[in-house]
Amino acid sequence: MAVTVADIREARARIAGDVLRTPCNPSILFGDLVACSLWFKMENLQRTGSFKARGALNRMLTLTAAEADRGVVTYSAGNHAQAVAYHASRLGIPATVVMPGPTPLVKVGNTRRYGAEVILHGATFSDARDEARRLRDERDLVMIPAFDDDHVIAGQGTVGLELLEQVPDLDVVIVPIGGGGIISGIATAVKAERPGVRVIGVEADRCASAQASLAAGGPVEITSHDTIADGIAVKRLGDRTFPIVRNLVDEVVTVSEEEIARAVLLLLERENVLVEGAGATPLAAVLSGSVAVSEAENVVAVLCGGNIDVNMISRIIERGLVESGRLVHLMVKVRDRPGNLERLTSIVAGLGANVQDVHHRRGFADISVGDVEIVMELETRGPDHVEELRAALEARGHQVEVDA
């Protein structure tokens, strides 16, 4: 039987007080970039850093006493793992969590700190799933699925009930898709009350399993590639979630790595909000134009999680700066004479750019013997500023190339 809005209301009553009713705030600071009234649903503020706390808790609260004594097992790339570990510890239920080897260290560390037995196995979500199933049978444990379970879907659907209350004039809600749990729950809740609201899914173009499944008419497993949106890097929609996505989700779009990185960076800079790659995909979809919105519409971007490794933050910030034209390499050919570097950096400084790094290339540059190529890594204000720098240098007779 499919999940109903009644199931979602029961889930909300069941988990009330043990998960946050997260804020949903209108954004003023993105008004120059989006053609709509944009709101952010802050699921990154949950105790375990993502919406997964809702579904995991709802499922575990339906266990019998005997099942709870046996213990639970799950497989996850991080967010569901932390949710299961935290609530299992709080409820006194033994928990085993299988995670793929490449899982970000922050997610592995947090899961262990919450008290679960963590097993790193394989390279992919599918590898972890197979090992978790083996341990379930070997140890007689109860599986807590990450998404393909009615109680989990109902728990995630409580986000949808909150959205209807927090944004009464809701027109569009954009939700990340991995296995399909949260979008299935939100779509079920929202469409039952407001069928005219558009529910749009967004996934990384390097792991577009939802689009592949919809095109095939059923769940199919795809070959995916690494993505900074690791929280939704799931190769296959669930058997329970697929029909809900097919019947209730209006559209599924994809975003690129560069678009995700830009969204993470802009949320940090403009909203002081830290999200992981998966959490930034709804904003990336709006900014890229993948989702068509109008000025009159109230659009909610569900920021599904904030569990991100500090090393990944650094890489995303750098990538986002490059994508936005605020971190560039200028290659300038000059005569190999004393003082030329000082003259170049003076021009750059005079125009307000910041030199991050500089080095000379002689033997490996396409230049004459008497010349040198000076490579400067610069912080700039953006593409217009870069063009201003290029024009100023060329006006002084220098050959300039930009690697942005």
Salt bridges, closest charged atoms under 4 A:
ASP18 OD1 - ARG90 NH1 3.49
ASP32 OD1 - ARG270 NH1 2.59
GLU43 OE2 - ARG54 NH2 2.82
GLU117 OE1 - ARG139 NH1 3.04
ASP130 OD1 - ARG129 NE 3.25
GLU131 OE1 - HIS121 NE2 3.94
GLU131 OE2 - ARG134 NH2 2.76
ASP137 OD1 - ARG136 NE 3.06
GLU138 OE1 - ARG134 NH1 2.77
ASP140 OD1 - ARG70 NH2 3.26
ASP149 OD2 - ARG59 NE 3.50
ASP150 OD2 - ARG240 NH2 2.71
GLU162 OE1 - LYS41 NZ 2.64
GLU162 OE2 - ARG54 NH1 2.92
GLU165 OE2 - ARG12 NH2 2.98
GLU165 OE1 - ARG21 NH2 2.80
GLU193 OE2 - ARG9 NH2 2.33
ASP230 OD2 - LYS107 NZ 2.88
ASP239 OD1 - ARG236 NH2 3.00
ASP250 OD2 - LYS191 NZ 2.77
GLU258 OE2 - ARG319 NH2 2.77
GLU269 OE2 - ARG326 NH1 2.92
GLU276 OE2 - LYS107 NZ 3.18
GLU297 OE1 - ARG198 NH2 3.25
ASP336 OD2 - ARG362 NE 2.92
ASP371 OD1 - ARG335 NH1 2.78
GLU373 OE1 - ARG361 NH2 2.46
GLU377 OE1 - HIS329 NE2 3.03
GLU387 OE1 - ARG390 NE 3.35
GLU388 OE1 - ARG381 NH2 3.84
